[in-house]
Each structure stands twice: as C-alpha cells, then as structure tokens.
Amino acid sequence: MKTRTILTILALIILASAAANAQKRGPVRSAARQVVPVPAFEANGTLKAERIAVLKGFKVPECVVVNPKTGVPFVANIECKEEEYWVDDGEGFISKLTRENTIQKLRWRNSAKGAVLNAPKGMAILNGTLWVTDNHRLVGFGLGKRAKHTVIDIPNAQNVNDLATDGAILYATDTGVGTIYKIDPKKGVVGTIKAPEAVNGVTAWKGKIFAVSWELHDVYELDPKGKKEPKAFGLASHFTNLDGIELLPDGTIIVSDFMGNKVSTIAPDHKTVRTLIETDTPADIGINRKKKLLYVPNFKHDTVEIYKLK
C-alpha cells in the first residue's frame, strides 16, 4: 500500500507540473484552426447578392458609376422617346446619389445651352472628371469646386456606348463600328483596340481589358495594344444580349444580360457561369468595391436596384 501511495503521489506531481508548463506556453493551435485571410469577393459561384434598395424616378437609366475616392454613385439617364436611344436631341441628364444610396440630386447635370448632352450612356471617372459617352463624342463634368464642362469629339464615330478607364486612358466602345477608341483627355483619340462586332460594355483592370458583344452574346479578352484579335470565352449559349461588365479583384466577372433579364457571374476560369440576380432589363452595371455594392439600372422601369455582394 505504501509503494502504491508513493507512486500515486509522484504521478499527481508530474501531471500538475505539466499543466503549469502548458499554462506558461499558452494554448496549442492546430493548423485547422489558423485564421486564413478571405478575399474581398469569392469566386466559383459562391458570390451572392442581396437587394437592399430600389431607387425610383429616373428617365431611362443606362449606366451607374461609383467615384472610387468618395463612394458617390452617378446615374446616366438617356431620357428619350420610345426607342430613340441614339438621337442627338439635346435630352439626357446625370443623377447624383449619396453615399447612403439615396438620390441627392436627380438632375445633377442637365443638358443645357452651351453644355448639350445627348442620350448619355457609359461613364468613367478619371483625374477628377466624370466622363460620359454622347453618341459620337465624350462629355466631361468636373467633380471639383471649379466644375469644368469639356467635350471630346470622336471622328467617324457612330454609336459610342460604354466607357472605362485604366487610370490613364479612357476606353470608349462604339457599338456601331465594332471598335474601341483609346482616348487621352488632353490629346483626344490616340488609337483603337480591335473589338468584337456590336461591342457594348467594357472594363479595364490591372492591364487587362474585357468587353461584351450585344449581337454575338459572348465575353472577350482584348489586346490593350490593339494588335491581336479579340479572344472569345465561348459562352454565347448562356446569354441573350450582353450589356454591362465588371471585373472583381479575384478574377470573377459580372455581366448584365439585358434581354436575358439577369445578371450573371463568370468564374476566373472563364468557363463557369451562374445567375447572380434575376431582374428586368439590367443595363450597364456599376460597383462599389470597398462597400461590396452592385448597382443595376433597370432600363425600362426607370429604377436602379442596389445589391449587397456576399
């Protein structure tokens, strides 16, 4: 009995010592419990959209762009008679929203004498100026205290539609000609990029340019230097008439299918397509990357839907 008692006491002393040492070292973390950074947007179909607001009162809203510095969204309104989307009628205006996604001023910039605006569609913000496509030219509105009105004519243009920027150059699609103009705000048109027939939406991101075709129903990667032919993804069977396009940091592409009444995601593999939103006549979508918000103008309903991306 004495020997057993001594052994038991020794065992208890060893266990107590081990526990004390463990407390000093702190808890042991297994590899399975280590925190792994999660990307801002996940791809491969995991992206979801929750509608958080619907804004009304617009006049044929075609495009939404968000100022990356301030988070303030702008909406381009064609404001035209039925089907007269490409007429130089001196109609159209730009709406300004608040960071809280309410309408700050419906007619923030209106078509006026000396500052005519015709059927505004695509928009992009570059160096403190909001640039808007205007059928065969670009119109710029300064966003600073000294708001300037600038016009850039595009020779031989037909239907200048969407607009994007890489931070230095503006890229304007011409749906009628089937090309993309490279525009330097100080010099005007400085070149062109080979684009698919009826090119519509365009986006530029980290040296890459992607566009969609309204008639060919596909998504394309373009050569920024303008030498190579457009490279189709081969996804035409998934879409009806593509309009807007945005590229997320992880490589996921979001496109709006105007006549297909949906907004879809394309995984970074450029093969996997999933429906993100079902909505009527979604036009040129806009995105707030910091707040993970997607803006969808409903062309034929005069509304803008706002979605939280998860």
Secondary structure, DSSP 8 states (H G I E B T S, - for coil): -HHHHHHHHHHHHHHHHHHHHHHHH-----GGGS-----SS--TT---EEEEEEEE--SSEEEEEE-TTT--EEEEE---STT-TT---S--EEEEE-TTSSEEEEEEEE-BTTB---S---EEEETTEEEEE-BSEEEEEE-SSS--EEEEE-TT---EEEEEE-SS-EEEEETTTTEEEEEETTTEEEEEEE--TTEEEEEEETTEEEEEETTT--EEEE-TTS-S--EE-S-GGG-SSEEEEEE-TTS-EEEEETTTTEEEEE-TTS--EEEEEE-SSB-B-EEETTTTEEEEEETTTTEEEEEEE-
